[in-house]
Structure formats: C-alpha cells, structure tokens
Amino acid sequence: MEKNIGILFSIFFVTFSFAAEFSLWGTHNQASPIYKPGEPIIFTIQLLDGEQPVSNKKLVWTRTGDDGITTKGEGISSTNGIDITASIDIPGFVRLYVTAFDDNGKKIIGLNDKPIFFDGGACVEPNKLQGAPEPKDFDKFWAQQKAILAETPMEVLEMVEVEGTDSIKVFDVKISCAGKMPVSGYLAMPKNAKSGSLGAEVSFNGYGVKGASKNTWAAKNRISFNINAHGIENGKPAEFYKELSKSKLSGYGLNIAKNSNHETVYFKDMFLRAMRALEFVKSLPEWNGKELRSVGGSQGGLQCLAATGLDQDVTYCSAWSPWCCDMVGRVEYKRLVGGWYVKPTPVMGYYDPVNFVKRANPKCELKIIANLGDYVCPPSGVWIAFNNFPGPKTIVVKQGCEHGYSMKNAPTFTIKENY
C-alpha cells in the first residue's frame, strides 16, 4: 500500500512540476513610454512557459488608440519574441492587446485557467492632454457643500475598541456627517501615543459594498483611518454586504438619471464623508498638525484625489489607478475607453478628479500610478490628473498591467513632474 502511495505521489509530483505555466510578456523599445508624434513604437511580445520563451505558436494582436484607429495582425512566436510596430500622431495613448493560440487553434490557457494575454501600450505627448472644460460654478458648488457640512457639527456617534495588535489599538468609529449616512471606519494608531506625536492618514477603498479595513500595518507610526465608501456598518458577515449590494446599493454611482443632476450624484455624499474623515483625524490630540495623507486606489483613488483638492491641509496624496478621471473629456475628445465606467453626463464634471486636483495645496506631494493596459481607469485620464496637479509629483507607469491584473516582471517607469 505504501509503495502504491509513493508511486501515485511521484506521478503527481512529476505532472505538477512539468505543468505548463504559460504567459505573455511584453515591453516597448525605449526607456520611456513617451514617444513623439508619428514615431514608431515597437512592442516586443514573448510567449513564455515559466521563464522560458516558446516558439512556433500563433499570436494575434489588436491595436487601438485615442486616435480612433484600429488595426489587427498576427505572427508566430520565437525565442526572441515578435515585434509589433504602432504609432500615433496626436497626444494620447496606443493600446496593444495580444492573445496566443495552440496548434489546435484554441487560446492558450494560463495557471488561472483563463486565456493568457498581453494588454499594454505607450503614449505621445501626454503632457498636452487636457480634460473637458470644468463647470463654471465648480468652486461655488463645492463651497456650498462645505457650508452644508459645516452646519452638521462633528460628533463622534460611536467609538468602540475592537481587536488590534500588541502595539496597535483599533476603534470602530462613526462620525456625524451631512447627507444620509455617517462616516464609518476603523481608526488605528500606536498604543500610548503622545499628544501631537503622529502624522495621520485617511485611506479609501475600491468599488464595492464592504466594510472598512483595520490597516494596522499602516498605523505603526501614524494615525490610520480607513473609511468605507457608504457609511455602513463595519465587520459584518459577508452575507450582510451581499444583501446590501443587491438592494439599496445595487449599481451605486452608475445611475444615469441621478448622474444628470449635480445634486443627486451618489459621489456627493461620499466626498462629504471624505472631508469629514479628514476633519476628524485633524481633531485628534495625537495628530502632529503637520502630516496629513490621503490614500486610495481605484474608487479609493477617486476619493483621495477629490479629498486632496477639497482640503488644503493634505500634505501627501497617493492614488493608484484612480477611477473616473476625465469622465467627460474621454467622450468629448473621443479617447479610448473600456467596458466598465461611469457614463458621463454634463454634470459629472463636478465630480471629476482632474478638476479637484487643480485645487490641491501647491506644497502637497502627489504619487499617482497609471497602468498602460487599464481601461477601467484609462491611462489618459490618470495622466490628466497628474498634469493638473500643482505641487511636486511623480507618476509611476506600469507596462502590461490592467486594473485587476499585473503582468509578472512588468517594466515600470517613474516619471517626475518635469518630464
């Protein structure tokens, strides 16, 4: 019996060890993803099994771009990869999408049991990209919202200590706010922190119906306040959030009728809660009165960019793949978009991050991340937010990465403000 088990184990081990780990990897032919108008952009794409290049498989590609042009082609993989040449004559982005096929004409499957792909790109003169003209009364509208918020006294409705770590204390907190819902999140900070000893960070979460995160890792040397997007309860069972996502919060933020009136857009109350969250951490005795960070990705990036423009005390903003940048401009200027985004209406300019960031404190620092294959949060819009930011700034650009997928060993490019 033991001998049979050993044989079965050996067969399993050999099969597992030699299982194909197919993937597509790609890059472009220069040190920067920024090209000149009409300049050849040469992408090199490799089909890999683990780390080893694979030859003699069909690769099929589609080139799209902010110029509205679509071209297609195919080639045969080699150990050096195949070169695909593209270009664009106007400021904007080229997107290249590549798939691979086996000898039977079927798409090659990767370790996640899904067809492998490369999704990336490059750009021309992104510093010249601009969003649509903002609403003329943008500042007036948000001054009115700030006044409405000020009319609601900041009151801690609930502050219950929950499980933290040996060195970090955590509280489930609810704070009064204008609108229908309170601010709701987890506040974490080092135990026994002295008055005035800590910087503070407010962080925001991606799209979905879920509670806040404790983020004790972020609270080792600062105040960390992570709020959920909706002012709902934290720490509930998954079924609680699943039910909300099917009922009251189904498709929130995407309703075109509500998004046709700047007073009924779902993000209005969300941004009021973001402002109140910053106001709350600034009221804590442990805050040092100097360092205030606004952090988030995707929908959290939308919130943190808006919060940075609405609160002049923010000193550092970190936004990765921020959602909804250039909502109106991407349609007005016919820039490339993906399949899942907020459909623009004329009033969405009141909620576009590219307009908020113009108002950030010029001393505030920005770090923003753009993925060249992300068309949930297109790189053109992220770059416009970067262009509009008045303070010291860095944009990190990742090749071959989508919104929910990062290519292994993805080439990464860090670009400073004076590029």
C-alpha positions as CSV (number, residue, x, y, z in Angstrom):
1,M,0.0,0.0,0.0
2,E,2.8,2.4,1.0
3,K,4.6,1.6,-2.3
4,N,1.4,2.4,-4.3
5,I,1.0,5.7,-2.5
6,G,4.7,6.5,-3.2
7,I,4.1,5.8,-6.9
8,L,1.0,7.9,-7.1
9,F,2.8,10.8,-5.3
10,S,5.7,10.6,-7.7
11,I,3.3,10.7,-10.7
12,F,1.5,13.7,-9.2
13,F,4.8,15.5,-8.5
14,V,6.2,14.9,-12.0
15,T,2.9,16.0,-13.6
16,F,2.7,19.1,-11.4
17,S,6.3,20.0,-11.8
18,F,6.1,20.0,-15.6
19,A,2.7,21.6,-15.9
20,A,2.9,24.5,-18.4
21,E,2.9,28.0,-16.9
22,F,2.1,29.9,-20.0
23,S,2.0,33.7,-20.0
24,L,2.6,36.6,-22.4
25,W,5.1,39.3,-21.5
26,G,5.8,42.5,-23.4
27,T,7.6,45.8,-23.4
28,H,8.4,48.6,-25.8
29,N,11.7,49.7,-27.4
30,Q,12.9,52.6,-25.4
31,A,13.5,53.6,-21.7
32,S,10.4,55.8,-21.6
33,P,6.8,55.0,-22.6
34,I,6.6,58.5,-24.1
35,Y,7.1,58.8,-27.8
36,K,7.0,61.6,-30.4
37,P,4.1,62.1,-32.8
38,G,4.3,59.5,-35.6
39,E,7.4,57.9,-34.1
40,P,7.4,54.1,-34.4
41,I,6.5,52.3,-31.1
42,I,8.0,48.9,-31.3
43,F,6.5,46.4,-28.9
44,T,8.2,43.1,-28.3
45,I,5.9,40.3,-27.1
46,Q,7.1,36.9,-25.8
47,L,5.2,33.8,-25.1
48,L,6.6,32.1,-22.0
49,D,6.4,28.8,-20.3
50,G,7.5,29.7,-16.8
51,E,10.6,31.8,-17.7
52,Q,11.4,30.0,-21.0
53,P,10.4,31.5,-24.4
54,V,8.1,29.4,-26.5
55,S,8.4,29.3,-30.3
56,N,6.0,28.4,-33.2
57,K,2.7,29.5,-31.6
58,K,0.3,31.9,-33.2
59,L,0.0,35.4,-31.6
60,V,-2.9,37.6,-32.6
61,W,-2.9,41.3,-31.8
62,T,-5.2,44.3,-31.9
63,R,-4.0,47.9,-31.8
64,T,-6.5,50.6,-30.7
65,G,-5.8,54.1,-29.6
66,D,-7.0,57.6,-28.7
67,D,-6.9,58.5,-32.4
68,G,-9.9,56.1,-33.0
69,I,-7.8,53.8,-35.3
70,T,-8.0,50.0,-35.0
71,T,-5.6,47.7,-36.7
72,K,-5.1,43.9,-36.4
73,G,-2.5,41.4,-37.2
74,E,-0.8,38.1,-36.2
75,G,2.6,36.5,-36.1
76,I,4.5,33.4,-34.9
77,S,6.2,33.4,-31.6
78,S,10.0,32.9,-31.4
79,T,12.5,32.8,-28.6
80,N,13.3,36.5,-29.1
81,G,9.6,37.3,-29.2
82,I,7.8,39.1,-32.0
83,D,7.9,42.8,-32.8
84,I,4.7,44.8,-33.4
85,T,5.0,48.3,-34.6
86,A,2.5,51.0,-33.9
87,S,2.4,54.8,-33.8
88,I,0.0,57.7,-33.0
89,D,0.1,61.2,-34.5
90,I,-1.8,63.1,-31.7
91,P,-1.3,63.4,-28.0
92,G,-2.7,60.3,-26.5
93,F,-2.3,56.6,-25.9
94,V,-1.9,53.4,-28.0
95,R,-3.2,50.2,-26.6
96,L,-2.0,46.8,-27.7
97,Y,-3.8,43.6,-26.9
98,V,-2.3,40.2,-27.7
99,T,-3.6,36.6,-27.3
100,A,-1.9,33.3,-28.0
101,F,-3.2,30.1,-29.7
102,D,-2.1,26.5,-29.6
103,D,-1.6,24.1,-32.5
104,N,-5.4,23.3,-32.5
105,G,-6.4,26.9,-32.9
106,K,-7.5,27.3,-29.3
107,K,-6.5,30.1,-26.9
108,I,-3.6,29.1,-24.7
109,I,-4.7,28.8,-21.0
110,G,-2.6,30.1,-18.1
111,L,-2.3,29.0,-14.5
112,N,-5.6,30.7,-13.6
113,D,-7.5,28.6,-16.1
114,K,-8.1,31.6,-18.3
115,P,-6.7,32.6,-21.7
116,I,-3.4,34.4,-21.4
117,F,-3.0,37.9,-22.8
118,F,-0.8,40.9,-23.0
119,D,-2.5,44.3,-22.5
120,G,-0.3,47.3,-22.6
121,G,0.6,50.4,-24.5
122,A,2.6,53.6,-24.9
123,C,1.8,57.3,-25.4
124,V,2.6,60.5,-27.3
125,E,3.0,63.9,-25.6
126,P,0.8,63.1,-22.6
127,N,1.7,66.4,-21.1
128,K,-0.6,68.0,-23.7
129,L,-3.6,66.0,-22.7
130,Q,-6.4,68.1,-21.1
131,G,-9.8,67.3,-19.7
132,A,-13.1,68.9,-20.8
133,P,-13.8,72.4,-19.5
134,E,-14.9,72.3,-15.9
135,P,-18.3,73.7,-14.8
136,K,-18.0,77.4,-14.4
137,D,-19.5,77.3,-10.9
138,F,-17.4,74.3,-9.8
139,D,-15.9,76.3,-6.8
140,K,-19.2,77.8,-5.9
141,F,-20.9,74.4,-5.8
142,W,-18.2,72.9,-3.6
143,A,-18.2,75.9,-1.3
144,Q,-21.9,75.3,-0.8
145,Q,-21.2,71.7,0.0
146,K,-18.6,72.7,2.6
147,A,-21.0,75.1,4.1
148,I,-23.6,72.3,4.4
149,L,-21.0,70.1,6.0
150,A,-20.1,72.8,8.5
151,E,-23.7,73.1,9.5
152,T,-23.6,69.5,10.8
153,P,-21.5,69.6,14.0
154,M,-18.8,66.9,14.0
155,E,-19.9,64.4,16.7
156,V,-18.4,61.0,17.4
157,L,-21.5,58.8,17.3
158,E,-19.7,55.6,18.2
159,M,-16.2,54.7,19.1
160,V,-15.8,51.1,20.2
161,E,-12.4,49.5,20.7
162,V,-12.0,46.3,18.7
163,E,-9.2,43.8,18.3
164,G,-5.9,45.3,17.2
165,T,-2.3,44.0,17.7
166,D,0.1,44.0,20.6
167,S,1.2,47.5,19.6
168,I,-1.7,49.0,17.7
169,K,-5.1,49.9,19.1
170,V,-8.1,49.9,16.8
171,F,-11.6,51.5,17.1
172,D,-14.7,51.1,15.1
173,V,-15.8,54.7,14.6
174,K,-18.9,56.5,13.3
175,I,-19.0,60.3,12.9
176,S,-21.8,62.6,12.1
177,C,-21.9,64.0,8.6
178,A,-24.0,65.9,6.2
179,G,-26.1,63.6,4.0
180,K,-27.9,60.5,4.8
181,M,-25.1,58.4,6.3
182,P,-22.3,59.0,8.8
183,V,-18.6,58.5,8.3
184,S,-17.9,54.8,9.2
185,G,-14.4,53.3,9.5
186,Y,-11.6,51.8,11.5
187,L,-9.3,54.1,13.4
188,A,-5.9,52.6,14.3
189,M,-2.8,54.1,16.0
190,P,0.1,53.1,18.2
191,K,-0.8,52.4,21.8
192,N,0.3,55.0,24.3
193,A,1.0,57.6,21.5
194,K,1.8,61.0,23.0
195,S,-0.2,64.2,22.1
196,G,1.0,65.8,18.9
197,S,3.3,62.9,18.0
198,L,1.7,61.3,14.9
199,G,1.1,62.1,11.3
200,A,-2.3,61.0,10.0
201,E,-3.6,59.1,7.0
202,V,-7.1,58.7,5.7
203,S,-7.5,55.9,3.3
204,F,-10.3,55.0,0.9
205,N,-11.4,51.7,-0.7
206,G,-12.3,50.5,-4.2
207,Y,-15.7,50.0,-5.7
208,G,-18.0,47.6,-3.9
209,V,-20.1,47.1,-0.9
210,K,-17.9,46.2,2.1
211,G,-16.8,47.4,5.5
212,A,-13.6,49.3,6.2
213,S,-10.3,47.7,6.8
214,K,-8.3,47.9,10.1
215,N,-5.0,48.6,8.3
216,T,-2.9,48.1,11.4
217,W,0.2,47.8,9.1
218,A,-0.3,51.5,8.2
219,A,-0.6,52.5,11.9
220,K,2.9,51.6,13.1
221,N,4.0,55.2,13.2
222,R,0.9,57.2,12.3
223,I,-2.8,57.6,12.8
224,S,-4.6,55.4,10.2
225,F,-8.3,56.0,9.4
226,N,-9.8,53.7,6.8
227,I,-13.4,54.5,5.9
228,N,-15.9,52.5,3.9
229,A,-17.4,54.2,0.9
230,H,-21.0,54.2,2.1
231,G,-21.1,55.0,5.9
232,I,-22.4,51.4,6.5
233,E,-21.5,49.0,9.4
234,N,-18.0,47.5,9.5
235,G,-17.1,44.0,10.4
236,K,-20.3,42.3,9.4
237,P,-20.6,38.9,7.8
238,A,-20.2,38.6,4.0
239,E,-24.0,38.0,3.6
240,F,-24.7,41.4,5.1
241,Y,-22.8,43.2,2.4
242,K,-24.0,40.9,-0.3
243,E,-27.6,41.7,0.5
244,L,-26.9,45.5,0.5
245,S,-25.2,45.2,-2.9
246,K,-28.4,43.6,-4.2
247,S,-30.7,46.1,-2.7
248,K,-30.0,49.7,-1.6
249,L,-26.5,49.9,-3.0
250,S,-27.0,48.0,-6.3
251,G,-25.2,49.7,-9.1
252,Y,-24.5,52.7,-6.9
253,G,-22.8,55.7,-8.7
254,L,-23.8,54.4,-12.1
255,N,-27.4,55.6,-12.4
256,I,-27.6,57.9,-15.4
257,A,-30.8,59.7,-14.1
258,K,-29.2,60.5,-10.8
259,N,-26.0,61.5,-12.6
260,S,-27.9,64.0,-14.7
261,N,-28.4,66.3,-11.7
262,H,-25.3,67.5,-9.8
263,E,-27.2,67.5,-6.5
264,T,-28.2,63.8,-6.8
265,V,-24.9,62.2,-7.8
266,Y,-24.0,59.4,-5.4
267,F,-20.5,60.7,-5.1
268,K,-21.6,63.9,-3.5
269,D,-22.2,62.4,0.0
270,M,-19.2,60.1,-0.5
271,F,-17.0,63.2,-0.9
272,L,-18.6,64.9,2.1
273,R,-17.7,61.9,4.2
274,A,-14.2,62.1,2.9
275,M,-13.9,65.7,4.0
276,R,-15.4,64.9,7.4
277,A,-12.9,62.0,7.8
278,L,-10.0,64.3,7.3
279,E,-11.6,66.8,9.7
280,F,-11.9,64.1,12.3
281,V,-8.3,62.9,12.3
282,K,-7.2,66.5,12.5
283,S,-9.2,66.9,15.7
284,L,-7.4,64.0,17.4
285,P,-4.9,65.1,20.1
286,E,-2.3,62.7,18.8
287,W,-2.1,64.4,15.4
288,N,1.1,66.4,15.0
289,G,-0.7,69.2,13.0
290,K,1.7,68.8,10.1
291,E,1.5,65.5,8.1
292,L,-1.9,64.6,6.5
293,R,-2.0,61.8,3.9
294,S,-4.9,61.0,1.6
295,V,-4.5,57.5,0.1
296,G,-6.6,55.1,-2.1
297,G,-6.8,53.1,-5.3
298,S,-9.5,52.8,-8.0
299,Q,-12.7,54.2,-6.4
300,G,-10.4,55.0,-3.4
301,G,-8.2,56.9,-5.8
302,L,-11.2,58.9,-6.9
303,Q,-12.0,59.7,-3.3
304,C,-8.4,60.6,-2.2
305,L,-7.9,62.9,-5.2
306,A,-11.1,64.7,-4.5
307,A,-10.3,64.9,-0.8
308,T,-6.9,66.4,-1.6
309,G,-8.5,69.1,-3.7
310,L,-11.1,69.8,-1.0
311,D,-8.8,70.0,2.0
312,Q,-5.8,72.3,1.9
313,D,-4.2,70.6,4.9
314,V,-3.4,67.4,2.9
315,T,0.4,67.2,2.5
316,Y,0.7,63.9,0.6
317,C,-1.6,62.1,-1.8
318,S,-1.1,58.6,-3.1
319,A,-3.6,57.4,-5.8
320,W,-3.1,54.2,-7.8
321,S,-5.3,53.7,-10.9
322,P,-7.8,56.4,-9.7
323,W,-11.3,55.8,-11.1
324,C,-13.4,58.4,-13.1
325,C,-10.6,60.7,-14.2
326,D,-11.6,62.6,-17.4
327,M,-15.2,61.3,-17.3
328,V,-16.5,64.0,-19.7
329,G,-13.3,64.6,-21.7
330,R,-12.8,61.0,-22.7
331,V,-16.1,61.2,-24.6
332,E,-15.8,64.8,-25.8
333,Y,-12.4,64.1,-27.2
334,K,-13.2,60.5,-28.3
335,R,-10.4,59.0,-26.2
336,L,-10.2,55.2,-25.8
337,V,-12.4,53.8,-23.0
338,G,-13.0,50.3,-21.7
339,G,-16.2,48.4,-20.9
340,W,-16.9,49.5,-17.3
341,Y,-17.0,53.1,-16.3
342,V,-19.4,55.8,-15.2
343,K,-21.3,57.0,-18.2
344,P,-20.6,60.7,-18.5
345,T,-23.3,63.4,-18.3
346,P,-22.6,67.1,-18.4
347,V,-22.8,67.4,-14.6
348,M,-20.1,64.8,-13.9
349,G,-17.5,67.5,-14.3
350,Y,-18.4,68.5,-10.7
351,Y,-17.1,65.1,-9.6
352,D,-14.1,64.5,-11.9
353,P,-10.8,64.1,-10.1
354,V,-9.0,66.0,-12.8
355,N,-10.8,69.1,-11.7
356,F,-10.3,68.6,-7.9
357,V,-6.6,68.1,-8.1
358,K,-6.1,71.6,-9.5
359,R,-7.2,72.9,-6.1
360,A,-4.7,70.9,-4.1
361,N,-2.2,72.8,-1.9
362,P,0.8,73.6,-4.1
363,K,3.0,72.2,-1.3
364,C,1.2,68.9,-1.3
365,E,3.1,65.9,-2.9
366,L,1.4,63.5,-5.3
367,K,2.3,60.0,-6.3
368,I,0.0,58.5,-8.8
369,I,0.1,55.2,-10.7
370,A,-1.1,54.5,-14.2
371,N,-1.4,51.1,-15.8
372,L,-0.9,51.1,-19.6
373,G,-3.4,48.3,-20.1
374,D,-6.1,49.6,-17.6
375,Y,-9.2,50.7,-19.4
376,V,-11.4,50.7,-16.3
377,C,-9.2,53.7,-15.3
378,P,-7.7,54.7,-18.7
379,P,-4.1,56.0,-18.5
380,S,-5.1,59.1,-20.4
381,G,-7.3,60.3,-17.6
382,V,-4.8,59.4,-14.9
383,W,-2.2,61.4,-16.7
384,I,-4.5,64.4,-17.0
385,A,-4.9,64.3,-13.2
386,F,-1.1,64.2,-13.0
387,N,-0.8,67.2,-15.4
388,N,-3.3,69.2,-13.4
389,F,-1.7,68.7,-10.0
390,P,0.1,71.9,-8.9
391,G,2.6,70.5,-6.4
392,P,5.6,68.2,-6.6
393,K,4.5,65.0,-8.3
394,T,5.6,61.6,-9.6
395,I,3.7,59.2,-11.9
396,V,4.6,55.5,-11.9
397,V,3.7,53.9,-15.2
398,K,3.4,50.1,-15.5
399,Q,3.6,48.2,-18.8
400,G,1.3,45.2,-19.4
401,C,-0.9,45.8,-16.3
402,E,-4.7,46.1,-16.3
403,H,-6.9,47.2,-13.5
404,G,-7.1,43.8,-11.8
405,Y,-4.1,42.1,-13.4
406,S,-0.3,42.8,-13.1
407,M,2.0,41.2,-15.6
408,K,4.9,39.3,-13.9
409,N,8.1,41.3,-14.1
410,A,6.2,44.2,-15.6
411,P,8.5,47.1,-16.8
412,T,7.9,50.1,-14.6
413,F,8.7,53.7,-15.4
414,T,8.9,56.5,-12.8
415,I,8.4,60.0,-14.3
416,K,8.8,63.2,-12.4
417,E,7.0,66.5,-12.9
418,N,9.5,68.0,-15.3
419,Y,9.4,65.2,-17.9
